[in-house]
Amino acid sequence: MRIPTPRRYLMCPPAHFRVAYSINPWMDPRKPVDPALALFQWEDLRDRYRGLGHTVEILEPVPGLPDMVFAANGATVVDGRVLGARFANPERAGEAPAHLAWFRERAAGFADVREPEHVNEAEGDFAVTSGWLLAGQGFRSSPLAHDEAQEFFGRPVISLELTDPRYYHLDTALAVLDDTADEIMYYPGAFSPGSRAVLARLFPDALLATAEDAAVFGLNAVSDGRNVVLPREAAGLAAALRDRGYEPLAVDMSEFHKAGGSVKCCTMELRPAPVRT
């Protein structure tokens, strides 16, 4: 039986969420967001995490930053160390200092907080396993940020090239299912041939998602090692997860899909420093 691990997450309410511009193929300002429905969906996700026994910290939203609800893009936290984000698009640039301020002023247990030199969009393009830091590039994060992350976290970084603009962040094409056993799921069609070969070599038993499940943000999921929270539209992926002993929990994140995000985009994981014995 798979054993879940208690997690600590950071989320930001969608108080100012809307599709005000277009910086990825999913965004169309002509398709308005329903603010009440977005808040309901966000609160449901937050409550699901708490119901599973996880801790959810809240980052206050800033007016004029409609994508700040996608908290995963604001920083990467590994072993209690925080590497901030530097956004590729000017529309989101103001989110980075807001996240760093939270870590420096309000968060406990994060003494080492660094502002990055190179463009990285945090957990949008960084995925943490027990052995590696998987790092996406091709649309947002710079390859130079991969070197920076390796030096800062002291973990080997595996660079992966994204080639389909619909999967502009790694977390739209790959999810870590068990970060103690290096189990992942991903959509091969989002990656270059070389990166597909690397993933097949490192993770020969990975769960491969179909194009249909990837297209409904099925891989923009969050797992605690047993429970996998994912969009309700990814029914095929949910069945495959259940066959592998995971417990899929379907949620409705349709309003956030309009901006190119879903479960994982709204969820930053606050990974603590290892306990010294």
ChimeraX attribute file (.defattr): number of C-alpha atoms within 10 A of each C-alpha:
attribute: neighborCount
match mode: 1-to-1
recipient: residues
	/A:1	6
	/A:2	13
	/A:3	11
	/A:4	16
	/A:5	17
	/A:6	13
	/A:7	18
	/A:8	18
	/A:9	21
	/A:10	18
	/A:11	24
	/A:12	23
	/A:13	21
	/A:14	26
	/A:15	18
	/A:16	16
	/A:17	24
	/A:18	23
	/A:19	22
	/A:20	19
	/A:21	13
	/A:22	13
	/A:23	17
	/A:24	15
	/A:25	13
	/A:26	16
	/A:27	19
	/A:28	16
	/A:29	14
	/A:30	9
	/A:31	12
	/A:32	12
	/A:33	19
	/A:34	12
	/A:35	15
	/A:36	12
	/A:37	15
	/A:38	21
	/A:39	16
	/A:40	15
	/A:41	20
	/A:42	25
	/A:43	14
	/A:44	15
	/A:45	22
	/A:46	23
	/A:47	14
	/A:48	15
	/A:49	21
	/A:50	15
	/A:51	10
	/A:52	14
	/A:53	14
	/A:54	17
	/A:55	16
	/A:56	20
	/A:57	15
	/A:58	14
	/A:59	18
	/A:60	16
	/A:61	21
	/A:62	18
	/A:63	10
	/A:64	14
	/A:65	19
	/A:66	21
	/A:67	25
	/A:68	30
	/A:69	28
	/A:70	26
	/A:71	27
	/A:72	27
	/A:73	31
	/A:74	30
	/A:75	30
	/A:76	27
	/A:77	24
	/A:78	20
	/A:79	13
	/A:80	18
	/A:81	20
	/A:82	25
	/A:83	22
	/A:84	25
	/A:85	30
	/A:86	28
	/A:87	21
	/A:88	17
	/A:89	10
	/A:90	9
	/A:91	16
	/A:92	18
	/A:93	15
	/A:94	15
	/A:95	25
	/A:96	21
	/A:97	15
	/A:98	16
	/A:99	19
	/A:100	21
	/A:101	12
	/A:102	14
	/A:103	20
	/A:104	16
	/A:105	8
	/A:106	11
	/A:107	12
	/A:108	10
	/A:109	13
	/A:110	18
	/A:111	12
	/A:112	13
	/A:113	17
	/A:114	15
	/A:115	14
	/A:116	18
	/A:117	12
	/A:118	19
	/A:119	19
	/A:120	32
	/A:121	27
	/A:122	29
	/A:123	27
	/A:124	29
	/A:125	30
	/A:126	28
	/A:127	22
	/A:128	23
	/A:129	19
	/A:130	13
	/A:131	13
	/A:132	17
	/A:133	22
	/A:134	22
	/A:135	28
	/A:136	32
	/A:137	24
	/A:138	19
	/A:139	19
	/A:140	20
	/A:141	26
	/A:142	19
	/A:143	18
	/A:144	13
	/A:145	21
	/A:146	25
	/A:147	15
	/A:148	17
	/A:149	22
	/A:150	15
	/A:151	12
	/A:152	16
	/A:153	18
	/A:154	12
	/A:155	17
	/A:156	15
	/A:157	21
	/A:158	19
	/A:159	18
	/A:160	21
	/A:161	19
	/A:162	27
	/A:163	16
	/A:164	15
	/A:165	13
	/A:166	17
	/A:167	25
	/A:168	24
	/A:169	31
	/A:170	30
	/A:171	29
	/A:172	28
	/A:173	28
	/A:174	27
	/A:175	25
	/A:176	27
	/A:177	24
	/A:178	23
	/A:179	18
	/A:180	13
	/A:181	12
	/A:182	17
	/A:183	19
	/A:184	22
	/A:185	22
	/A:186	25
	/A:187	23
	/A:188	21
	/A:189	18
	/A:190	24
	/A:191	23
	/A:192	16
	/A:193	14
	/A:194	11
	/A:195	18
	/A:196	19
	/A:197	14
	/A:198	15
	/A:199	20
	/A:200	13
	/A:201	10
	/A:202	14
	/A:203	14
	/A:204	12
	/A:205	13
	/A:206	16
	/A:207	19
	/A:208	17
	/A:209	22
	/A:210	16
	/A:211	13
	/A:212	15
	/A:213	18
	/A:214	25
	/A:215	17
	/A:216	21
	/A:217	26
	/A:218	33
	/A:219	30
	/A:220	27
	/A:221	27
	/A:222	24
	/A:223	23
	/A:224	21
	/A:225	20
	/A:226	19
	/A:227	22
	/A:228	23
	/A:229	24
	/A:230	28
	/A:231	27
	/A:232	19
	/A:233	20
	/A:234	21
	/A:235	17
	/A:236	14
	/A:237	24
	/A:238	22
	/A:239	13
	/A:240	15
	/A:241	19
	/A:242	14
	/A:243	10
	/A:244	10
	/A:245	12
	/A:246	23
	/A:247	18
	/A:248	23
	/A:249	16
	/A:250	19
	/A:251	19
	/A:252	20
	/A:253	24
	/A:254	20
	/A:255	24
	/A:256	27
	/A:257	17
	/A:258	19
	/A:259	26
	/A:260	25
	/A:261	25
	/A:262	28
	/A:263	28
	/A:264	27
	/A:265	26
	/A:266	28
	/A:267	25
	/A:268	26
	/A:269	21
	/A:270	23
	/A:271	18
	/A:272	15
	/A:273	13
	/A:274	9
	/A:275	6
	/A:276	4
	/A:277	3
